[in-house]
Amino acid sequence: MDAAKQREIASRGGRAAHAHGTAHKFSSDEARRAGRKGGEAVSGNREHMAAIGRRGGEARQARRAARAATEQQARETPQNAQNASPGSSENENVNSQAANDDRQDDGKR
């Protein structure tokens, strides 16, 4: 039996069990134990955990570099803004976006 057919049959069985009220429901303790067991299995693979950390570090570095470039551009723009039309708020938008990025980064630590 192919995997798709097996998944379809299991799905129908799960729906039927829920409809009859006989489906298994995890208690909070049981769910906690299952989550801990899965976490131990994943974190036991050092190469996998290193890859996850590396990707996170690279993503953070890219965000910081992009923000630094935006801030640099914002600092340079006022010197050239004399030729801009009155009421131009491009600088305000750039600075506001940089502040939003800072708040998002702070929340991810």
PEDA-V205314 format. One record per residue. N is the residue number from 1. PHI is phi in whole degrees, 0 to 359 (none if undefined). PSI is psi in whole degrees, -180 to 180 (none if undefined). D_CENTER is the distance of its C-alpha to the mean C-alpha in whole Angstrom. Layout:
<<N;PHI;PSI;D_CENTER> <N;PHI;PSI;D_CENTER>>
//
This chain:
<<1;none;134;37> <2;283;163;33> <3;296;-37;30> <4;295;-43;29> <5;295;-42;33> <6;297;-41;32> <7;296;-40;28> <8;296;-44;30> <9;295;-44;33> <10;297;-37;31> <11;296;-44;29> <12;297;-39;32> <13;295;-40;33> <14;296;-42;30> <15;296;-41;31> <16;296;-42;34> <17;297;-42;34> <18;294;-40;32> <19;296;-36;34> <20;275;-10;37> <21;80;17;35> <22;254;7;35> <23;289;148;32> <24;288;135;31> <25;239;126;28> <26;289;136;27> <27;280;167;28> <28;296;-36;25> <29;293;-42;27> <30;295;-42;27> <31;295;-39;23> <32;298;-45;23> <33;296;-42;25> <34;295;-42;23> <35;295;-41;20> <36;296;-42;21> <37;297;-43;23> <38;295;-40;20> <39;296;-40;18> <40;295;-39;22> <41;294;-43;22> <42;289;-46;19> <43;288;-13;19> <44;289;-19;22> <45;269;97;22> <46;298;-38;21> <47;297;-42;21> <48;296;-46;18> <49;295;-39;16> <50;296;-40;18> <51;296;-41;16> <52;298;-48;12> <53;297;-40;13> <54;297;-45;15> <55;298;-41;12> <56;296;-43;10> <57;296;-40;13> <58;294;-40;14> <59;295;-41;11> <60;294;-42;12> <61;298;-41;15> <62;295;-42;15> <63;298;-43;13> <64;295;-40;16> <65;295;-41;19> <66;295;-42;18> <67;294;-41;18> <68;297;-40;21> <69;295;-41;23> <70;295;-43;22> <71;294;-39;24> <72;297;-43;27> <73;296;-39;27> <74;294;-37;27> <75;291;-34;30> <76;281;-28;32> <77;298;-42;32> <78;302;-32;34> <79;294;-35;37> <80;265;-4;37> <81;284;-7;36> <82;298;-29;40> <83;273;-8;40> <84;286;160;38> <85;288;150;39> <86;298;144;39> <87;82;8;36> <88;293;129;34> <89;244;23;30> <90;301;-43;28> <91;301;-43;28> <92;298;-40;27> <93;295;-42;24> <94;296;-47;23> <95;295;-38;23> <96;295;-42;22> <97;296;-41;19> <98;296;-39;19> <99;295;-39;19> <100;296;-42;16> <101;299;-42;14> <102;300;-44;16> <103;295;-39;15> <104;294;-42;11> <105;296;-40;11> <106;297;-35;14> <107;285;-13;12> <108;263;6;9> <109;268;none;12>>
//
